[in-house]
Amino acid sequence: MCDGIAGIGIAAVIALIAGGLVVAEAIGGRDPSGTVIAGGYAWAPVVELAAEESLEVPMRVDPRTLPDGDEDGVFAIFFDSALTDSLPHNDLWSEKDQTVAIRPWEDAELRVSSGLPELLRTTSVPYFDPVAEELEDADDWIRASWMSYETYYVVQYYDRDGELRDTPLVHTVRSSDHEMFFDTIVPTFSMVGTGGSVKATWNAPEGADDSTEYFLIKSDIGYGGHTGPSVVASTTETSRTSKPPTHGEAPERTFSLFSGFSVDETGGSLFTYEEPEPLAHMAVVAVGGGKHSRISYIDANSVIGAVPFDSAYNAYRDMFDLSDNGDFSATPTQYPVTTLNGDTITMPLRLDPTTISPHVVTLGMFLSGDEDAQMTGLVKGAVPGTDFRVTLYTLKPDGVSEADWPARMADYVSAYNERASMEMPKTGAVTTFADLTGSPNNVTPSTVAPVSEYELFATDELTRYIAANLAASEQAVDLSAYAGKPGLPAPADAYRTAYIQNPLISAVVDSAVIEKEILYVTYREDADAVKKIQSRLSALAEGIIAEIVDAGMSDADKAGAINAWMVDNIEYDYETYTEVSSNSILAEPVGDQWRAWDSHGALIDGLVVCGGYADAFNLLAREAGLESVYVSGNTVGGAHAWNHVLIDWRWKAIDTTWNDGADSTRYLLIDESDFTGMAQRTINDAWLPEMFQEDYATE
């Protein structure tokens, strides 16, 4: 298990504020005091800067003389802690002072956007770069400030002497002009109704009123490959809902996360993932009363990426016969759709017997060489949980009378739907974990990490702190001590990791709300009942491992024994999955349905969907002394979950859900690249923040 904290620097740091420059000077060339190593980077303490100030870093050589010095090879600025979305910036080296003054360029697309008011277009401070001689008039001035985003991450790849650093140094910068800002808004996403509409919801920041305007923003790739914001909607309400995707109609792109064309539009095969890059992040900005909130993007892909966006028309034409499906015995039981992240997945298709319609048509319109009028029939199909509809045709066989044809078609449809139920892919990963809006309960928050009798997984100190409190059934957890600490994931991401990676937590937690640096949690049972559930599951896992794991077994043998036990003792819960997924793509289980998604259902009921398989494998693997993580993503059948387990110092993948079939070892201890054909998949960020995923990746 990786705790994400490898060491703490001890060098002193001198911070000098002079002439609009904040100088972070590391004595002796070492890193600043308080530096933390996490995720392959050294994270310096947070620095606050005013709009007119630059971050000044000691540098004895001109960065432009170093490799890639005119690009992002020496310094780069990102707005996300995963350091994946970069911003354009200006570096000005002073030979006299032996320093580099760094400022982000204000995002032109945000400032000139017709969707944002003048307030956001004028908060930047003109900054002239004397090195660029062509910049002579005010219109050419570079607009730079620290006011658009909640946090900026300035990554330094070379040290002050021009040598490539073994570990890049991250300077975390925030604006000091607090009075200009509303609190940062954190939207959440959910499915509305059964048609596939997505709803973004957020809390109004303190000081907002009925005239406050909210702008829904997506990140977009702009000039030079840098990421900039793009306004996609505005409202004075604290929510925004999209219209549902419908077959044959142009989809609404408000919540689409892919740039350019989807996999289907670019001709990608249904079973060959060519994931569109980059995927957009989303944010909400409040503007009103001379104030605005700053942009703080969230990874919407981990929540709504698998939601249907449009029909995958190219794949549909490849899969279906557009004229004669015979008795439907060879007709696919899955319908291809493009999701909000641009992937192509297939979803269950069901035929509606009430729509059977036998009639006479002239087949020449779609069958070459046959202009005769013949008896045909059509039936409409639907994708449960969406408004997607499809019409399938079949020709009346010779020897069947027109009077008997409707009944024969009804038999076809009945047999098709029965086969569709049998062929339904084993998927069903949890897609949402916390409702981060709403009213908190009145509970005194915990400020310490209770000692747990159970082993808890965590990638970092914030996640460990949250996990300890969740395991102890704390109803409120104070997160303020971790605000601004470098190298940590966002609080919502830390909560999600603590929830999904710890089976004795996911079995008892119902929902959570983050409000003003307080995490409020509700549980499915009272504190005493929670303890009994955790104790029972722990004892069951201990007994199972004692039964199937022998002394001297290798880690690979242990993983194989756990896989074999799960295949022999657990069944896929088709009934519960169908009940939940038929209501909505993002529908969450209610009541006892949750047991199908966790170890409770696996070890006690013996009935789970893929999320329950992966959760139970985590519990059993750790009981056997193995390091294991729950992994989530998308397959052609939808959201899915499986595991990575550490074997001989290398991470390997195991899919116990799909091993529970004809070949019980097909997906046992393989690399991600070994998932081929129908098993191909993409990994999302729901299971672990992107900044830590590389630590658990297969080869």
SULURPE-V354587 format. One record per run of one state. SS is the DSSP state (H for helix, E for strand, - for the rest). FROM is the first residue (numbers start at 1). TO is the last residue. If there is no record, write none. Layout:
ss->SS from->FROM to->TO
ss->SS from->FROM to->TO
This chain:
ss->- from->1 to->7
ss->E from->8 to->8
ss->- from->9 to->12
ss->E from->13 to->18
ss->- from->19 to->20
ss->E from->21 to->26
ss->H from->27 to->29
ss->- from->30 to->35
ss->E from->36 to->38
ss->- from->39 to->40
ss->E from->41 to->43
ss->- from->44 to->46
ss->E from->47 to->49
ss->- from->50 to->53
ss->E from->54 to->58
ss->- from->59 to->62
ss->H from->63 to->65
ss->- from->66 to->74
ss->E from->75 to->78
ss->- from->79 to->85
ss->E from->86 to->87
ss->- from->88 to->88
ss->E from->89 to->94
ss->- from->95 to->98
ss->E from->99 to->105
ss->- from->106 to->107
ss->H from->108 to->112
ss->- from->113 to->117
ss->H from->118 to->121
ss->- from->122 to->124
ss->E from->125 to->127
ss->- from->128 to->137
ss->H from->138 to->140
ss->- from->141 to->141
ss->E from->142 to->144
ss->- from->145 to->148
ss->E from->149 to->149
ss->- from->150 to->151
ss->E from->152 to->158
ss->- from->159 to->163
ss->E from->164 to->175
ss->- from->176 to->177
ss->H from->178 to->180
ss->E from->181 to->181
ss->- from->182 to->187
ss->E from->188 to->192
ss->- from->193 to->196
ss->E from->197 to->201
ss->- from->202 to->212
ss->E from->213 to->221
ss->- from->222 to->222
ss->H from->223 to->225
ss->- from->226 to->226
ss->E from->227 to->235
ss->- from->236 to->238
ss->E from->239 to->241
ss->- from->242 to->245
ss->E from->246 to->246
ss->- from->247 to->257
ss->E from->258 to->258
ss->- from->259 to->278
ss->E from->279 to->279
ss->- from->280 to->281
ss->E from->282 to->288
ss->- from->289 to->290
ss->E from->291 to->292
ss->- from->293 to->294
ss->E from->295 to->295
ss->- from->296 to->297
ss->E from->298 to->298
ss->- from->299 to->300
ss->H from->301 to->304
ss->- from->305 to->307
ss->E from->308 to->311
ss->- from->312 to->312
ss->H from->313 to->319
ss->- from->320 to->333
ss->E from->334 to->339
ss->- from->340 to->343
ss->E from->344 to->348
ss->- from->349 to->349
ss->E from->350 to->351
ss->- from->352 to->352
ss->H from->353 to->355
ss->- from->356 to->356
ss->E from->357 to->362
ss->H from->363 to->365
ss->- from->366 to->372
ss->E from->373 to->382
ss->- from->383 to->386
ss->E from->387 to->387
ss->- from->388 to->388
ss->E from->389 to->395
ss->- from->396 to->401
ss->H from->402 to->422
ss->- from->423 to->445
ss->E from->446 to->446
ss->- from->447 to->460
ss->H from->461 to->471
ss->- from->472 to->475
ss->E from->476 to->478
ss->- from->479 to->479
ss->H from->480 to->482
ss->- from->483 to->490
ss->H from->491 to->500
ss->- from->501 to->502
ss->H from->503 to->506
ss->- from->507 to->508
ss->E from->509 to->515
ss->- from->516 to->517
ss->E from->518 to->523
ss->- from->524 to->526
ss->H from->527 to->548
ss->- from->549 to->554
ss->H from->555 to->569
ss->- from->570 to->570
ss->E from->571 to->572
ss->- from->573 to->573
ss->H from->574 to->581
ss->- from->582 to->590
ss->H from->591 to->597
ss->- from->598 to->598
ss->H from->599 to->605
ss->- from->606 to->606
ss->E from->607 to->608
ss->- from->609 to->609
ss->H from->610 to->623
ss->- from->624 to->627
ss->E from->628 to->635
ss->- from->636 to->637
ss->E from->638 to->647
ss->- from->648 to->649
ss->E from->650 to->654
ss->- from->655 to->655
ss->H from->656 to->659
ss->- from->660 to->667
ss->E from->668 to->670
ss->- from->671 to->671
ss->H from->672 to->674
ss->- from->675 to->676
ss->H from->677 to->679
ss->- from->680 to->680
ss->E from->681 to->683
ss->- from->684 to->689
ss->H from->690 to->696
ss->- from->697 to->699
